[in-house]
Amino acid sequence: MEHTAISYNECSQMLTDIEQKCFKQFLTSYSDNGKYLVKEHLVSGGMGSVLKVMDQNLKRPSAMKILQPSLRNNEANLNNFIAEAKITGLLEHPNIIPVHDLGLNPDNGIFFTMKLAQGEALIDILKKIKSGEQEYAEKYNLFSLLDIFVKVCNAVSFAHSKDIIHQDIKPHNIMIGPYGEVLLMDWGIGRFIGDPEKEQDPFKKEILKEIQFLSKETKGKIVGTPSYMAPEQIRGDPLLVDKLTDIFLLGATLYHITALEYPYHGKDSYETLCKAARGNPVPPEKRNPSRQIPFELSRIIQKAMSIWKEERYQSVEEMKEDIEALCSGKWFQYQKKKFKPGSVLIKENEAGDEAYLILNGRVRIFKEVNNQKIELGIHSQGDIVGEMALVNNKKRSASVEALEETEVAVLNSEILLQNLKNMPPYMEKILLSISSRLRDANNRIHPNLNKDCTYLVLKQIRLLYSDPARPKGFLPLEASVKEIAGDLGLSKKRIIKALSTAVRAGVIICKNNKIMIPDMDELINFTELTRICSNQDMQCV
């Protein structure tokens, strides 16, 4: 079927006298300033501005997007701008901002109008939650935020069904209305990646060809937002960017929603881009432990944000199904406890069935020997203490005290099992089986690996220090650590940890990457104390 365009003059000749009279009376009576009357300036960006305008024919407010004046004399900029309007116009979906009109006027050049979205950008909501605004924290709890995210997934899934990708999904481009409306905005770098020839509708085929021509990208141009970018976007090759890139961006957006932090953050754009190119951001539950992010939710985020495309969700629907499955289960809240400096969280030789996830503050793990506290380690935000209580009924083997104001999330076997339920059924059996075998193997492992090795390391240091073939004074730290690790069959990390214990006790001095023993008798006494400790199970609290 052949389609022909009708010119305005031809159209006006076809109008009846009554039609022309009505048009002049009711549609152009307020047209001195054109069809749209500018009411106020809403926002400006690098490429354009959004104005609030009044559609004088329909008497309704709309949003008008225009290009910056300095960009209006560039064909590529104009093509991309028109492509944005046409792409958004194709995507008629409840969660995508609807476009009303595309036109040209003398004041603003090429423009397009769309629904005037009311509400707040998701990024502003997240900032208010992070700043501690109670009203927002209660209204937008994690469950509510996930519901918003599912609606964003619906929008992206619909766009993908039309072979259109967004390329810039982030909280800044998600608008939340006062009655729960969710709109995915700003399709400015959206792109059609399909084949127009496969479209059966001739009108749609033509517009898809136009969009493909208008929005074509050149190699070497990086588009997107560095703090959320998928690694393939950094390469600057449009052929590498596809629907799986949008899935990564959905994961990055979900990361920000849950952790209230950007996935990547650097002191400047270059550093942020470098981090995005490497991928593997800090897991969200470690980035912000106070958010108590469920393990299953973290798994979903990390799968979506995998460096390797084949390891990501292969469709938006697949990701959405996992989110909905998580939300349909019981929402389990952790109990929180606060401890003042010097307070004891866990006491040696007492029974216990709780572990603690440190949300804020620092704690010290220690064992008392001959009325002396032997420090075993310092734990801080994101660490867990007392975890063996979740898998066995043994008494605590060491004590834990708060070094400063400390807040923890209480973990018990019920919570452990609750989180296991969010995994496939066989995972629960696997993890419980592994923990049982670890308990059985604990007594069969070589004692150097199973217990605190400080005693053995300090004995080695004494031997090295007393070797007449070595120069007196300081020993080189790196070479000594390497030699002791080889002799004892232990990792360098464990050797350094043991030496750090002695340094904190003051029996060894470490300076300029060299170590010295100020008083051999004090070191001998301290070594004997650690021998007593090493004969007891001190590893698990």
Disulfide bonds with the S-S distance in Angstrom:
none
